[in-house]
Amino acid sequence: MATVQSPEHYPAGDIVVLDRGNGTRVIVHLHGATVLSWQCNGVEHLFLSSTSVFDNKKAIRGGIPVIFPQFGPWSLGPQHGFARTKRWTNVIPPSTDKNGNIIAAFQLEDDDETRQMWNHKFKVVYTLMLLDTSLVCNFVVHNTGSSSFDFTCLLHTYFRVADINSTSVLGLKGLKYVDKIRESKEFTEERDVVSVGEKTDRVYKDSPKTVVIQTAANPSIEVSTLSFPDTVVWNPWEEGAKSMADMDDDGWRHMLCVEAGKVSSSVILEAGDKFDSSQTLKILPN
Ligand SMILES: O=P(O)(O)OC[C@H]1O[C@H](O)[C@H](O)[C@@H](O)[C@@H]1O
């Protein structure tokens, strides 16, 4: 049977595939422009829950959901904003550049539904570039209206890990973080190697441009960012996973969200301006 991370699982009109051959490919669902899968030489690097709902309504549980214009609870609309539950347009179909890299772009613009929640004119262009061992996700917000607006945004990447108990994140030492599990109080990270051994939901501020996810059995992955100063580290752990209908009961063992974004403070975007940001996921040699 086809798995949720294979193109055959989806109606052809719902997905876009960036395929370099040799098992190196990305699958994007137009619902939320959610990257469902990033395989490199046949090895999958993203977690996608097998119980995720694909009804083109609910947010997809796994891959790389795009969070905009609000990270977290929102008084004007759904948690994490509307971008992850809107249908995006594939404005540049997958094409190969002279170096053999595959590029595709997706776009979301304001419409009646978004303006009812958030009355602003915008265009978001999300461009993916698949290289041999890396994936570039470029996220650009344009203010197409005549007044300024503010927003937060984030790429909610679910990394697939062999075992959460032997997974860690490097590069966070010395950073201040807001711990959402501990009344959103602020702490300072003391560890060089940040392992995750319990329910975790932290927003690390002023992160370095590069953090690394280390996990036994898989190669390490480097996450490099531009204009994304925050790093959210999230794992719902066993009880949290069980309480989510769209998360595999043992999903928490095999995932770690390391999310690059601008969430501690908002972006204020003047009319006619753009905000340009990106994350690059790179598989490091063993
Ligand atoms: O269940 P969701 O709306 O997809 O949110 C999943 C998680 O996203 C982020 O990582 C937040 O920091 C968490 O507080 C939240 O639980």
Ligand as a Chemical Component Dictionary entry (heavy atoms), coordinates in Angstrom:
data_LIG
# 
_chem_comp.id                   LIG 
_chem_comp.type                 NON-POLYMER 
_chem_comp.pdbx_formal_charge   0 
_chem_comp.three_letter_code    LIG 
# 
loop_
_chem_comp_atom.comp_id 
_chem_comp_atom.atom_id 
_chem_comp_atom.alt_atom_id 
_chem_comp_atom.type_symbol 
_chem_comp_atom.charge 
_chem_comp_atom.model_Cartn_x 
_chem_comp_atom.model_Cartn_y 
_chem_comp_atom.model_Cartn_z 
_chem_comp_atom.pdbx_ordinal 
LIG O1 O1 O 0 -1.342 21.645 16.832 1  
LIG P1 P1 P 0 -0.802 22.802 16.043 2  
LIG O2 O2 O 0 -1.774 23.936 15.924 3  
LIG O3 O3 O 0 -0.301 22.356 14.685 4  
LIG O4 O4 O 0 0.444  23.366 16.828 5  
LIG C1 C1 C 0 1.520  22.556 17.134 6  
LIG C2 C2 C 0 2.567  23.322 17.927 7  
LIG O5 O5 O 0 3.109  24.333 17.125 8  
LIG C3 C3 C 0 4.213  25.067 17.697 9  
LIG O6 O6 O 0 5.334  24.279 17.800 10 
LIG C4 C4 C 0 3.829  25.681 19.020 11 
LIG O7 O7 O 0 4.954  26.224 19.687 12 
LIG C5 C5 C 0 3.141  24.691 19.916 13 
LIG O8 O8 O 0 2.631  25.369 21.060 14 
LIG C6 C6 C 0 2.013  23.964 19.182 15 
LIG O9 O9 O 0 1.430  23.013 20.029 16 
# 
loop_
_chem_comp_bond.comp_id 
_chem_comp_bond.atom_id_1 
_chem_comp_bond.atom_id_2 
_chem_comp_bond.value_order 
_chem_comp_bond.pdbx_ordinal 
LIG O1 P1 DOUB 1  
LIG P1 O2 SING 2  
LIG P1 O3 SING 3  
LIG P1 O4 SING 4  
LIG O4 C1 SING 5  
LIG C1 C2 SING 6  
LIG C2 O5 SING 7  
LIG C2 C6 SING 8  
LIG O5 C3 SING 9  
LIG C3 O6 SING 10 
LIG C3 C4 SING 11 
LIG C4 O7 SING 12 
LIG C4 C5 SING 13 
LIG C5 O8 SING 14 
LIG C5 C6 SING 15 
LIG C6 O9 SING 16 
# 
